[in-house]
């Protein structure tokens, strides 16, 4: 995998005004955030070790929060493989996230060691491009990517935005109750204590069919979310969205004007052609329209 961390200053909103303003040392502070770019595969252990590296680098450089992209922990060879490897229901995981200490095992020892090593690295490394073929193999099964993100948050003392994890959708929560095998594409926020503070199920699903070129239908396996989500964080109120949501500007107007969001999150896993053509343009358009910061991994 290719990984790098980008650290940015983010200004707090001045509550007395309606616009972002440059802070003074007397009244405002600057928060540092870390944005990670991952090249995830179907090897969950390798993906999580790579996330631990970025957490260590972010910790070393004084970031308060780490932002991860969509499909951060698993990208399968087929939609069926993605369904089979989905996390347990996020609703259930959130109820259990108040556990103060997650139990150690040999893989978590490796995660902790990776975070510690990268956080102590003095050569300012922010990428492991030279090790793109390395894979981490471990016999300890990964039952929940979110649980491992919680552990990484605890060990690094960072808030984490998990931009897209596939989680089980039960018949009582899925929009299509007749298809209990469907999953959610879930954006999860975890605090520095490893507790899940908020989550969002992707509303706008990516369905595209171009004869002779591409036929992708996220809705075949994924249930759409039903609620907009804004949550608190160390850098202000965050609006949680995922990838294809960015093509629906009315959603962002609602999140800012009614939800009170100050920062928009748009983690993504774009296709290469549309990524080259549209991704940066759409991100800038959303930022200009709603006059907010946009963070996109």
Phi, psi and omega per residue, in radians:
X1 nan 2.630 3.032
X2 -1.795 2.248 -3.067
X3 -2.344 2.408 2.925
X4 -2.586 2.708 -3.130
X5 -2.062 2.281 3.104
X6 -1.950 2.157 -3.127
X7 -1.815 2.253 -3.065
X8 -2.282 2.513 2.987
X9 -1.371 2.365 3.109
X10 -2.204 2.191 -3.061
X11 -1.489 2.436 3.025
X12 -1.242 2.635 3.079
X13 -1.315 2.327 3.013
X14 -1.344 1.996 -3.046
X15 -1.120 -0.324 -3.119
X16 -1.467 -0.117 -3.122
X17 -2.216 3.096 3.137
X18 -1.964 0.161 -3.098
X19 -2.293 2.718 3.030
X20 -1.144 2.361 3.133
X21 -2.319 2.617 -3.118
X22 -1.209 2.243 -3.036
X23 -1.308 2.657 2.945
X24 -1.798 2.730 -3.098
X25 -1.120 -0.400 -3.089
X26 -1.412 -0.504 -2.981
X27 -2.060 -0.388 -3.056
X28 -2.438 2.823 3.109
X29 -2.120 2.908 3.066
X30 -1.910 2.222 3.067
X31 -1.665 2.513 3.064
X32 -1.838 2.343 3.122
X33 -2.111 2.710 3.104
X34 -2.078 2.277 3.112
X35 -2.007 2.138 -3.083
X36 -1.859 2.412 3.014
X37 -1.933 2.162 -3.067
X38 -2.051 2.694 2.985
X39 -2.039 1.393 -3.008
X40 -1.294 2.676 3.122
X41 -2.300 -2.873 3.093
X42 -1.489 -0.019 3.108
X43 -1.570 1.727 -3.079
X44 -1.106 -0.673 -3.119
X45 -1.068 -0.813 3.122
X46 -1.094 -0.772 3.136
X47 -1.019 -0.754 -3.100
X48 -1.260 -0.623 3.040
X49 -1.075 -0.715 3.105
X50 -1.127 -0.675 3.067
X51 -1.116 -0.700 3.104
X52 -1.069 -0.641 3.075
X53 -1.056 -0.839 -3.116
X54 -1.119 -0.615 3.097
X55 -1.123 -0.705 3.102
X56 -1.118 -0.779 3.103
X57 -1.107 -0.706 3.128
X58 -1.127 -0.742 3.100
X59 -1.071 -0.783 3.141
X60 -1.006 -0.671 -3.040
X61 -1.659 0.203 2.972
X62 1.424 0.370 3.107
X63 -1.298 2.632 3.065
X64 -1.665 -0.435 -3.033
X65 -2.553 2.464 -3.137
X66 -1.955 2.252 -3.108
X67 -1.929 2.184 -3.080
X68 -1.994 2.673 -3.066
X69 -1.396 3.082 3.011
X70 -1.128 2.630 3.133
X71 0.995 0.690 -3.016
X72 -1.175 -0.543 -3.001
X73 -1.877 -0.226 -3.092
X74 -2.868 2.244 2.950
X75 -2.253 1.936 -3.069
X76 -1.493 3.046 3.113
X77 -1.455 -0.202 -3.129
X78 -2.704 2.851 3.101
X79 -1.115 -0.635 -3.140
X80 -1.117 -0.673 3.117
X81 -1.147 -0.650 3.104
X82 -1.105 -0.752 3.124
X83 -1.077 -0.792 -3.098
X84 -1.133 -0.461 -3.088
X85 -1.783 0.226 -3.122
X86 -1.182 2.632 3.036
X87 -1.166 2.817 2.938
X88 -1.047 2.886 3.126
X89 -0.861 2.315 3.141
X90 -1.197 -0.505 3.094
X91 -1.079 -0.745 3.106
X92 -1.174 -0.751 -3.125
X93 -1.121 -0.608 3.137
X94 -1.161 -0.678 3.109
X95 -1.090 -0.557 -3.092
X96 -1.626 0.040 -3.006
X97 -1.451 0.023 3.118
X98 -1.433 -0.042 3.072
X99 -1.060 2.186 -3.063
X100 -1.193 -0.688 -3.063
X101 -2.218 2.166 3.054
X102 -1.462 2.379 -3.075
X103 -1.108 2.522 3.138
X104 -1.440 2.627 2.937
X105 -2.572 3.133 -3.045
X106 -1.110 -0.593 3.134
X107 -1.250 -0.712 3.108
X108 -1.161 -0.532 3.024
X109 -1.086 -0.690 3.103
X110 -1.164 -0.702 3.091
X111 -1.068 -0.824 -3.128
X112 -1.086 -0.729 3.134
X113 -1.141 -0.652 3.119
X114 -1.142 -0.779 3.107
X115 -1.056 -0.811 -3.114
X116 -1.098 -0.778 -3.124
X117 -1.081 -0.819 -3.112
X118 -1.223 -0.547 -3.141
X119 -1.277 -0.362 3.141
X120 -1.728 -0.028 -3.081
X121 -1.255 2.121 -3.059
X122 -1.657 0.019 -3.060
X123 -1.608 0.225 3.089
X124 1.046 0.482 3.088
X125 -1.144 2.325 3.068
X126 -2.281 0.223 -3.108
X127 -2.664 2.642 3.008
X128 -2.161 0.772 -3.109
X129 -0.974 -0.484 -3.087
X130 -1.348 -0.141 -3.097
X131 -2.076 0.694 -3.009
X132 -1.176 -0.325 -3.094
X133 -1.730 -0.051 -3.110
X134 -1.225 2.367 3.041
X135 -2.189 2.518 3.106
X136 -1.815 2.137 -3.125
X137 -1.970 2.325 -3.081
X138 -2.588 2.506 -3.125
X139 -1.453 -0.233 3.122
X140 -1.263 2.093 -3.101
X141 -1.225 2.569 3.047
X142 -1.676 1.780 -3.136
X143 -1.454 -0.405 -3.117
X144 -2.683 2.081 3.043
X145 -1.125 -0.681 -3.140
X146 -1.073 -0.695 3.114
X147 -1.070 -0.682 3.119
X148 -1.237 -0.593 3.034
X149 -1.117 -0.669 3.080
X150 -1.068 -0.726 3.126
X151 -1.142 -0.752 3.110
X152 -1.070 -0.701 3.103
X153 -1.098 -0.759 3.122
X154 -1.073 -0.776 -3.061
X155 -1.250 -0.605 -3.091
X156 -1.615 -0.256 -3.060
X157 1.084 0.562 3.100
X158 -1.898 2.570 2.823
X159 -1.289 2.552 -3.127
X160 -2.277 2.319 2.948
X161 -1.761 1.873 3.082
X162 -1.557 1.698 -2.881
X163 -1.173 -0.211 3.104
X164 -3.109 1.869 3.082
X165 -2.201 2.276 3.106
X166 -1.343 2.182 -3.091
X167 -2.230 2.656 -3.098
X168 -1.123 2.476 3.067
X169 -2.017 2.053 3.127
X170 -1.418 2.895 -3.124
X171 -1.114 -0.404 -3.120
X172 -1.463 -0.282 -3.121
X173 -1.976 -0.430 -3.100
X174 -1.272 2.555 3.106
X175 -1.128 -0.560 3.120
X176 -1.876 1.529 -3.050
X177 -1.161 -0.308 3.138
X178 -1.365 -0.114 -3.133
X179 -2.152 1.289 -3.060
X180 -1.117 -0.263 -3.131
X181 -1.410 -0.114 3.139
X182 -1.238 2.714 -3.122
X183 -2.070 3.010 3.001
X184 -1.913 2.633 2.926
X185 -1.721 1.901 -2.869
X186 -2.032 2.254 3.020
X187 -1.699 2.124 -3.036
X188 -2.118 2.439 3.080
X189 -1.936 2.249 -3.089
X190 -2.181 2.345 -3.134
X191 -1.527 3.129 -3.043
X192 -1.209 -0.203 3.075
X193 -1.615 -0.012 -3.137
X194 1.494 0.263 3.129
X195 -1.678 2.435 3.080
X196 -1.335 2.049 -3.104
X197 -1.668 -0.461 -3.104
X198 -2.888 2.809 3.042
X199 -2.678 2.735 -3.132
X200 -2.392 2.317 3.035
X201 -1.662 2.216 -3.102
X202 -0.935 2.233 -3.072
X203 -1.549 -0.870 -3.064
X204 -1.614 1.950 -3.070
X205 -1.605 2.564 -3.029
X206 -1.512 1.758 3.070
X207 -2.066 2.066 3.130
X208 -2.515 2.397 3.104
X209 -2.398 1.954 3.079
X210 -2.050 1.890 -3.063
X211 -0.880 2.246 3.100
X212 1.403 -0.048 -3.088
X213 -2.186 -1.039 -3.049
X214 -2.608 2.518 3.070
X215 -2.484 1.638 -3.126
X216 -2.100 2.197 -3.131
X217 -2.326 1.634 3.122
X218 -1.061 -0.523 -3.090
X219 -1.208 -0.241 3.101
X220 -1.139 -0.544 -3.081
X221 -2.130 -0.192 -3.020
X222 -2.075 2.343 3.079
X223 -1.535 2.466 3.123
X224 -1.350 2.541 3.020
X225 -1.260 2.931 -3.065
X226 -2.141 -0.129 -3.003
X227 -2.275 2.470 2.942
X228 -1.401 2.561 -3.048
X229 -2.332 2.247 2.982
X230 -2.204 2.356 -3.098
X231 -2.439 2.799 3.097
X232 -1.388 2.711 3.096
X233 -2.770 3.021 3.119
X234 -1.147 -0.271 -3.120
X235 -1.924 0.197 3.129
X236 2.041 -3.071 -3.112
X237 -1.310 2.203 -3.077
X238 -1.843 2.396 2.969
X239 -1.711 2.179 -3.083
X240 -1.677 2.127 3.037
X241 -2.455 3.071 3.127
X242 -2.502 2.186 2.857
X243 0.748 -1.795 -2.993
X244 -1.048 -0.352 3.049
X245 -0.937 -0.531 -3.014
X246 -1.107 -0.268 -3.142
X247 -1.470 0.117 -3.108
X248 -2.182 1.489 -2.998
X249 -1.083 -0.499 -3.126
X250 -1.066 -0.532 3.121
X251 -1.062 -0.694 -3.069
X252 -1.333 -0.575 3.031
X253 -1.052 -0.753 3.126
X254 -1.119 -0.770 -3.106
X255 -1.103 -0.610 -3.109
X256 -1.507 -0.873 -3.033
X257 -1.279 -0.673 3.139
X258 -1.763 -0.595 -3.100
X259 -1.486 -0.321 3.109
X260 1.383 0.308 -3.126
X261 -1.144 2.486 3.083
X262 -1.914 -0.379 -3.140
X263 -2.366 2.309 -3.137
X264 -1.777 2.298 3.086
X265 -1.860 2.236 3.122
X266 -2.356 1.198 3.048
X267 -1.143 2.526 -2.986
X268 -2.525 2.797 2.949
X269 -2.435 1.209 -3.059
X270 -1.196 2.713 2.915
X271 -1.238 2.737 -3.069
X272 -1.082 -0.857 -3.102
X273 -1.071 -0.823 -3.123
X274 -1.304 -0.487 3.070
X275 -1.102 -0.810 3.120
X276 -1.114 -0.709 -3.027
X277 -1.418 -0.616 -2.883
X278 -2.155 -0.453 -2.874
X279 -1.023 -0.985 -3.113
X280 -1.113 -0.661 -3.128
X281 -1.092 -0.759 -3.132
X282 -1.195 -0.696 3.105
X283 -1.064 -0.788 3.138
X284 -1.165 -0.643 3.120
X285 -1.092 -0.783 -3.141
X286 -1.115 -0.697 3.137
X287 -1.123 -0.739 -3.127
X288 -1.182 -0.782 -3.089
X289 -1.056 -0.759 -3.010
X290 -1.821 -0.028 3.090
X291 0.953 0.870 3.119
X292 -2.303 2.789 2.928
X293 -1.211 2.531 3.024
X294 -2.128 2.265 3.057
X295 -1.995 2.146 -3.092
X296 -2.344 2.134 3.089
X297 -1.808 nan nan
